[in-house]
Amino acid sequence: MQPAVKLGDVKRAADLFETMKRRRVNPNVFVYNVLISGLCKEKGVRNAEEVFDEMCMRNLVPNKVTHNTLIDGYCKAGEVDTAFDLREKMKKDKVEPSIITFNSLLSGLCNAWRMEETRRMLKEMEVNGFMPDGFTYSIIFYGLLKSNDRAVAAMELYREAIKKGVRINNYTGSILFNGLCDVDRAILTIERMESGRLKPNSITFNSLIDKFCEMQKMGAAEEWVKKMTEKGVMPSLETYNTLIDGCGGLCVFHRCFQILEEMENNGVKPNVISYGSLINCLCMDRKILEAEIVLENMVGRGVFPDANIYTMLIDGSCTMGMLDEAFRFLDEMLKRLIPNADTYSLLIKGHCDLKDFNGAYVWFRKMLENGFTPNVCICNELSTGLRQGGRLQEAQIIPKMIADGDNDLNTNEELSAVVNM
């Protein structure tokens, strides 16, 4: 059973469980725990609850692992109060909690934004002799930074953790760091990490660099790249990609090309995201020719474009009314790739813009044939185009089918009218 659960095949595990009982092999606590764990991971907490009840009816005593697993399942399902009911049952049955018990409950409270209760639970945890660890604090940082308490409370808790001697690892520090909207506080966090003898890694620095790029402060972003290098942390592929995207967003394309060269000189090979960020920014600035040059360059260096990059080029070409170019990029794409949902949407829109509703419907069908389910936006593209073309009867078909929840448009006879427009 355990291998089946680890592979995510909970149905197989449940079948084996039933087979055991049919063959009069009595499952023990360990077996029940394995099945309960699998069911909780599959978000089947109700089924896990039934297995738990069956276990109790068979006079098997649930242990700490059983309770922790089910508590975690309840919390992840958003049933925090039920999780606390089970915690009370643990007390009644004199089952000692573990740090896992408290971490699960804290996570449930934070996800429900019940921060006052989170603070009380943290105190209860300490009263029971459990010192919060780095993972515990990462849970609370995450909750604070998405609630109204935000940065101030998170920083206060961070200082409290440092005073208690809790080792804040890079993962925990990065959660705090990513949530801080105030860059000054983020910089202070780096300084505190260093004073606490914890060396910030590339993830930590990248978070700050990304924030500067979002604020369009590229000078500050590049200054921090220099600082991280001086501190012995080499810029990663993600660092360079963030800079390319930031400079491209400001149309500072000459700097983007310099960054590509710098990263290669530093032994970091640009990937499809590196080139894709630059191509996307060029297309948004209506520089299709330059974007195509980047495309040729990346292919020449052994980095092959994905469907997203071709979609950017197709979108840029359509925006400029260069439909011949758009279909040329499409032809290149089809040689080795299948269009994604965005590509289909653009093609449907492009045909509708040309009042070519037959062509729009052809791509609508191709989308279905390639296993994509049309979303509301794509259906609306075709429906809007049909209405603009005066084909009101046909235009009414698609919204009706969306409302009915019927996506099998390929076989629906009502749409035959569209084919024969």
C-alpha positions as CSV (number, residue, x, y, z in Angstrom):
1,M,0.0,0.0,0.0
2,Q,2.7,2.5,0.9
3,P,4.4,2.4,-2.5
4,A,1.0,3.0,-4.1
5,V,0.4,6.1,-1.9
6,K,3.9,7.4,-2.6
7,L,3.1,7.2,-6.3
8,G,-0.1,9.0,-5.8
9,D,-2.3,6.0,-6.7
10,V,-4.6,6.2,-3.7
11,K,-7.3,4.2,-5.4
12,R,-4.9,1.3,-5.8
13,A,-4.0,1.6,-2.1
14,A,-7.7,1.6,-1.1
15,D,-8.3,-1.5,-3.3
16,L,-5.4,-3.3,-1.6
17,F,-6.9,-2.3,1.8
18,E,-10.2,-3.8,0.9
19,T,-8.5,-6.9,-0.4
20,M,-6.8,-7.4,2.9
21,K,-10.1,-7.2,4.8
22,R,-11.7,-9.7,2.4
23,R,-8.9,-12.1,3.0
24,R,-9.3,-11.7,6.7
25,V,-6.0,-10.0,7.2
26,N,-6.6,-7.4,9.9
27,P,-5.0,-4.0,9.0
28,N,-2.9,-2.6,11.9
29,V,-2.5,1.0,12.9
30,F,0.4,1.5,10.4
31,V,-1.7,0.3,7.5
32,Y,-4.6,2.6,8.5
33,N,-2.1,5.5,8.8
34,V,-0.8,4.9,5.3
35,L,-4.3,5.0,3.8
36,I,-5.4,8.0,5.8
37,S,-2.3,9.9,4.7
38,G,-3.0,9.0,1.0
39,L,-6.6,10.1,1.2
40,C,-5.7,13.4,2.9
41,K,-3.1,14.2,0.2
42,E,-5.8,13.6,-2.4
43,K,-8.0,16.1,-0.6
44,G,-10.4,13.3,0.4
45,V,-10.5,14.2,4.0
46,R,-14.1,13.0,4.3
47,N,-13.0,9.5,3.2
48,A,-10.0,9.7,5.5
49,E,-12.4,10.5,8.3
50,E,-14.4,7.4,7.6
51,V,-11.3,5.3,7.6
52,F,-10.4,6.9,11.0
53,D,-13.8,6.0,12.4
54,E,-13.6,2.5,11.1
55,M,-10.2,2.2,12.8
56,C,-11.7,3.2,16.1
57,M,-14.6,0.8,15.7
58,R,-12.1,-2.0,15.3
59,N,-10.6,-1.1,18.7
60,L,-7.4,0.1,17.2
61,V,-6.0,3.1,19.0
62,P,-5.0,6.0,16.7
63,N,-1.5,7.2,17.5
64,K,0.2,10.5,17.2
65,V,0.9,10.0,13.5
66,T,-2.8,9.2,12.8
67,H,-4.0,12.4,14.6
68,N,-1.3,14.6,13.0
69,T,-2.1,13.3,9.5
70,L,-5.8,13.9,9.9
71,I,-5.3,17.4,11.5
72,D,-3.1,18.4,8.6
73,G,-5.7,17.1,6.2
74,Y,-8.4,19.1,7.8
75,C,-6.3,22.3,7.8
76,K,-5.4,21.9,4.2
77,A,-9.1,21.4,3.4
78,G,-9.9,24.7,5.2
79,E,-11.6,22.9,8.1
80,V,-9.6,24.5,10.8
81,D,-12.3,24.2,13.5
82,T,-12.6,20.5,12.9
83,A,-8.8,20.2,13.2
84,F,-9.0,21.8,16.6
85,D,-11.8,19.5,17.6
86,L,-9.5,16.6,16.9
87,R,-6.7,18.3,18.8
88,E,-9.1,18.4,21.8
89,K,-9.7,14.7,21.3
90,M,-6.0,14.1,21.4
91,K,-5.9,15.8,24.8
92,K,-8.8,13.8,26.1
93,D,-7.2,10.5,24.9
94,K,-3.9,11.7,26.3
95,V,-2.1,11.5,23.0
96,E,0.9,13.8,23.2
97,P,1.2,16.4,20.4
98,S,4.4,17.0,18.4
99,I,5.8,20.0,16.7
100,I,4.1,18.7,13.5
101,T,0.7,19.0,15.3
102,F,1.3,22.6,16.1
103,N,2.8,23.5,12.7
104,S,-0.3,22.0,10.9
105,L,-2.7,24.0,13.1
106,L,-0.6,27.2,12.7
107,S,-0.7,26.7,8.9
108,G,-4.5,26.2,9.0
109,L,-5.0,29.4,11.1
110,C,-2.6,31.4,8.9
111,N,-4.3,30.3,5.7
112,A,-7.7,31.3,7.2
113,W,-6.1,34.7,8.2
114,R,-6.9,34.0,11.9
115,M,-3.7,35.7,13.1
116,E,-4.8,36.5,16.7
117,E,-5.4,32.7,17.2
118,T,-2.1,32.0,15.5
119,R,-0.3,34.1,18.2
120,R,-2.2,32.2,21.0
121,M,-1.3,28.9,19.4
122,L,2.4,29.9,19.2
123,K,2.3,30.6,23.0
124,E,0.5,27.3,23.7
125,M,3.1,25.5,21.6
126,E,5.9,26.9,23.9
127,V,3.9,26.1,27.1
128,N,3.8,22.5,25.9
129,G,7.6,22.5,25.6
130,F,8.0,22.9,21.9
131,M,10.3,25.6,20.6
132,P,9.1,27.0,17.2
133,D,11.6,26.2,14.5
134,G,12.5,27.9,11.2
135,F,9.6,26.1,9.5
136,T,7.2,27.2,12.1
137,Y,8.2,30.8,11.6
138,S,8.0,30.5,7.8
139,I,4.3,29.5,8.2
140,I,3.6,32.5,10.3
141,F,5.6,34.9,8.1
142,Y,3.5,33.7,5.2
143,G,0.3,34.3,7.1
144,L,1.3,37.7,8.4
145,L,2.4,39.0,5.0
146,K,-0.9,38.2,3.3
147,S,-3.0,39.6,6.1
148,N,-3.6,43.1,7.3
149,D,-0.8,42.8,9.9
150,R,1.8,42.7,7.1
151,A,5.4,43.8,7.4
152,V,5.6,45.4,10.8
153,A,4.3,42.4,12.7
154,A,6.4,40.0,10.5
155,M,9.6,42.0,11.3
156,E,8.7,42.1,15.0
157,L,8.3,38.3,15.0
158,Y,11.5,38.0,13.1
159,R,13.4,39.9,15.7
160,E,11.7,37.8,18.4
161,A,12.9,34.6,16.7
162,I,16.5,35.9,16.4
163,K,16.5,36.7,20.2
164,K,15.3,33.2,21.0
165,G,18.2,31.8,19.0
166,V,16.0,30.3,16.3
167,R,18.0,29.6,13.1
168,I,16.2,31.3,10.3
169,N,17.3,29.5,7.2
170,N,17.4,30.8,3.6
171,Y,14.0,29.3,2.8
172,T,12.3,31.0,5.8
173,G,14.2,34.3,5.2
174,S,13.1,34.3,1.6
175,I,9.4,33.9,2.5
176,L,9.7,36.9,4.8
177,F,11.8,38.8,2.2
178,N,9.4,38.1,-0.7
179,G,6.4,39.4,1.3
180,L,8.0,42.7,2.3
181,C,6.6,45.4,0.0
182,D,8.9,48.0,1.6
183,V,12.3,47.6,-0.1
184,D,14.1,49.3,2.8
185,R,12.7,46.7,5.2
186,A,13.9,44.0,2.7
187,I,17.4,45.4,2.8
188,L,17.3,45.5,6.6
189,T,16.3,41.8,6.5
190,I,19.5,41.0,4.5
191,E,21.6,43.0,7.0
192,R,20.0,41.2,10.0
193,M,20.5,37.8,8.3
194,E,24.2,38.7,7.9
195,S,24.5,39.9,11.5
196,G,22.9,36.6,12.5
197,R,25.7,34.8,10.7
198,L,23.3,33.6,8.0
199,K,24.7,34.2,4.6
200,P,22.0,35.3,2.2
201,N,21.9,33.2,-1.0
202,S,21.0,34.0,-4.6
203,I,17.3,33.4,-3.8
204,T,17.4,36.1,-1.2
205,F,19.2,38.6,-3.4
206,N,17.1,37.7,-6.4
207,S,14.0,38.6,-4.4
208,L,15.3,42.1,-3.8
209,I,16.5,42.6,-7.4
210,D,13.1,41.5,-8.7
211,K,11.4,44.1,-6.5
212,F,13.6,46.8,-7.8
213,C,12.9,45.7,-11.4
214,E,9.1,45.7,-10.6
215,M,9.6,49.3,-9.4
216,Q,11.5,50.1,-12.6
217,K,14.5,51.0,-10.6
218,M,17.1,49.3,-12.8
219,G,20.0,51.3,-11.4
220,A,19.3,50.0,-7.9
221,A,18.7,46.5,-9.2
222,E,22.1,46.4,-11.0
223,E,23.8,47.9,-7.9
224,W,22.5,45.0,-5.8
225,V,23.8,42.5,-8.5
226,K,27.3,44.0,-7.8
227,K,26.8,43.8,-4.1
228,M,25.8,40.1,-4.2
229,T,28.9,39.4,-6.3
230,E,31.1,41.3,-3.8
231,K,29.6,39.1,-1.0
232,G,30.6,36.0,-2.9
233,V,27.2,35.1,-4.3
234,M,27.3,34.8,-8.1
235,P,24.4,36.0,-10.1
236,S,22.3,33.0,-11.3
237,L,20.3,32.4,-14.4
238,E,17.2,33.8,-12.6
239,T,19.2,37.0,-11.7
240,Y,20.1,37.7,-15.3
241,N,16.6,36.8,-16.6
242,T,15.1,39.3,-14.1
243,L,17.4,42.0,-15.3
244,I,16.6,41.3,-19.0
245,D,12.9,41.4,-18.3
246,G,13.3,44.7,-16.3
247,C,15.4,46.5,-18.9
248,G,13.2,45.2,-21.8
249,G,10.1,46.5,-20.0
250,L,11.7,49.9,-20.1
251,C,12.7,49.5,-23.7
252,V,16.4,49.7,-22.8
253,F,17.2,47.0,-25.4
254,H,20.9,47.7,-25.8
255,R,21.3,46.8,-22.1
256,C,19.4,43.6,-22.6
257,F,21.9,42.5,-25.3
258,Q,24.8,43.5,-23.0
259,I,23.3,41.4,-20.2
260,L,23.0,38.4,-22.6
261,E,26.7,38.8,-23.4
262,E,27.7,39.3,-19.8
263,M,25.9,36.1,-18.6
264,E,27.7,34.0,-21.3
265,N,31.0,35.6,-20.3
266,N,30.3,34.5,-16.7
267,G,29.5,31.0,-17.7
268,V,25.7,31.2,-17.5
269,K,24.0,30.1,-20.6
270,P,20.9,32.0,-21.6
271,N,17.8,29.8,-21.8
272,V,14.4,30.0,-23.5
273,I,13.2,32.4,-20.7
274,S,16.2,34.8,-21.3
275,Y,15.5,35.1,-25.0
276,G,11.7,34.9,-24.5
277,S,11.7,37.9,-22.1
278,L,13.6,40.0,-24.7
279,I,11.4,38.9,-27.6
280,N,8.3,39.6,-25.6
281,C,9.5,43.2,-24.8
282,L,10.5,43.8,-28.4
283,C,7.1,42.6,-29.7
284,M,5.3,44.8,-27.2
285,D,7.4,47.7,-28.5
286,R,6.4,46.7,-32.1
287,K,9.9,45.8,-33.1
288,I,9.1,42.6,-34.9
289,L,12.2,42.6,-37.1
290,E,14.5,42.9,-34.1
291,A,12.5,40.2,-32.3
292,E,13.0,37.8,-35.3
293,I,16.8,38.5,-35.2
294,V,16.8,37.5,-31.5
295,L,14.9,34.3,-32.5
296,E,17.5,33.5,-35.2
297,N,20.3,34.1,-32.7
298,M,18.8,31.8,-30.0
299,V,18.3,29.0,-32.5
300,G,21.8,29.5,-33.7
301,R,23.0,29.0,-30.1
302,G,21.1,25.8,-29.7
303,V,18.2,27.2,-27.7
304,F,14.9,26.3,-29.4
305,P,11.8,28.5,-29.0
306,D,8.7,27.1,-27.3
307,A,5.1,27.7,-28.2
308,N,5.0,30.8,-25.9
309,I,7.7,32.6,-27.9
310,Y,6.0,31.9,-31.2
311,T,2.8,33.1,-29.7
312,M,4.5,36.4,-28.8
313,L,5.7,36.8,-32.4
314,I,2.3,36.0,-33.8
315,D,0.6,38.4,-31.4
316,G,3.1,41.2,-32.2
317,S,2.6,40.6,-35.9
318,C,-1.2,40.6,-35.6
319,T,-1.1,43.8,-33.6
320,M,0.8,45.5,-36.4
321,G,-1.5,44.1,-39.0
322,M,1.3,42.0,-40.4
323,L,-0.9,38.9,-40.9
324,D,1.4,37.4,-43.5
325,E,4.3,37.5,-41.0
326,A,2.0,36.0,-38.3
327,F,1.2,33.0,-40.5
328,R,4.8,32.6,-41.4
329,F,5.7,32.3,-37.7
330,L,2.8,29.9,-37.3
331,D,4.1,27.7,-40.2
332,E,7.5,27.6,-38.4
333,M,5.9,26.7,-35.2
334,L,3.8,23.9,-36.6
335,K,6.9,22.2,-37.9
336,R,7.7,20.9,-34.4
337,L,5.2,22.4,-32.0
338,I,1.5,22.3,-31.2
339,P,-0.1,25.7,-30.7
340,N,-1.2,26.5,-27.1
341,A,-4.5,28.0,-26.0
342,D,-3.1,31.5,-26.4
343,T,-2.0,30.8,-29.9
344,Y,-5.5,29.6,-30.9
345,S,-7.1,32.6,-29.3
346,L,-4.8,35.0,-31.3
347,L,-5.5,33.1,-34.6
348,I,-9.3,33.1,-33.9
349,K,-9.1,36.9,-33.2
350,G,-7.0,37.5,-36.3
351,H,-9.4,35.8,-38.6
352,C,-12.3,37.6,-36.9
353,D,-10.5,40.9,-37.5
354,L,-10.4,40.1,-41.2
355,K,-14.1,39.1,-41.1
356,D,-12.9,35.6,-42.0
357,F,-15.3,33.7,-39.8
358,N,-14.9,30.4,-41.6
359,G,-11.2,30.6,-40.9
360,A,-11.9,31.5,-37.3
361,Y,-14.1,28.5,-36.9
362,V,-11.5,26.2,-38.5
363,W,-9.0,27.2,-35.8
364,F,-11.7,26.8,-33.2
365,R,-12.1,23.2,-34.3
366,K,-8.4,22.5,-34.5
367,M,-8.1,23.7,-30.9
368,L,-10.6,21.0,-29.9
369,E,-9.0,18.4,-32.0
370,N,-5.6,19.0,-30.3
371,G,-7.1,18.4,-26.8
372,F,-7.6,22.0,-25.7
373,T,-10.9,23.0,-24.0
374,P,-12.1,26.3,-25.2
375,N,-12.4,28.9,-22.4
376,V,-14.8,31.7,-22.2
377,C,-12.4,34.2,-23.7
378,I,-11.7,32.1,-26.8
379,C,-15.4,31.4,-27.3
380,N,-16.2,35.0,-27.0
381,E,-13.6,35.9,-29.7
382,L,-15.5,33.8,-32.2
383,S,-19.0,34.8,-31.0
384,T,-18.1,38.5,-31.1
385,G,-16.7,38.1,-34.6
386,L,-19.8,36.4,-35.8
387,R,-22.0,39.2,-34.3
388,Q,-19.9,41.8,-36.0
389,G,-20.3,40.0,-39.3
390,G,-24.1,40.1,-38.9
391,R,-24.3,36.3,-38.3
392,L,-26.4,36.6,-35.1
393,Q,-28.0,33.2,-35.3
394,E,-24.6,31.5,-35.3
395,A,-23.2,33.9,-32.7
396,Q,-25.9,32.8,-30.3
397,I,-24.9,29.1,-30.4
398,I,-21.5,29.4,-28.7
399,P,-22.6,31.4,-25.6
400,K,-25.6,29.1,-25.2
401,M,-23.2,26.1,-25.1
402,I,-20.9,27.8,-22.6
403,A,-23.9,28.3,-20.3
404,D,-25.0,24.7,-20.8
405,G,-21.5,23.5,-19.9
406,D,-21.2,21.7,-23.2
407,N,-17.6,21.9,-24.6
408,D,-18.1,19.1,-27.1
409,L,-18.6,21.6,-29.9
410,N,-16.9,19.4,-32.5
411,T,-19.8,17.0,-32.6
412,N,-22.7,19.4,-32.0
413,E,-25.0,19.7,-35.0
414,E,-26.1,23.2,-34.1
415,L,-22.7,24.5,-35.2
416,S,-23.0,23.1,-38.7
417,A,-24.4,26.5,-39.7
418,V,-21.1,28.1,-38.9
419,V,-19.2,25.8,-41.2
420,N,-21.4,26.7,-44.1
421,M,-21.4,30.5,-43.6
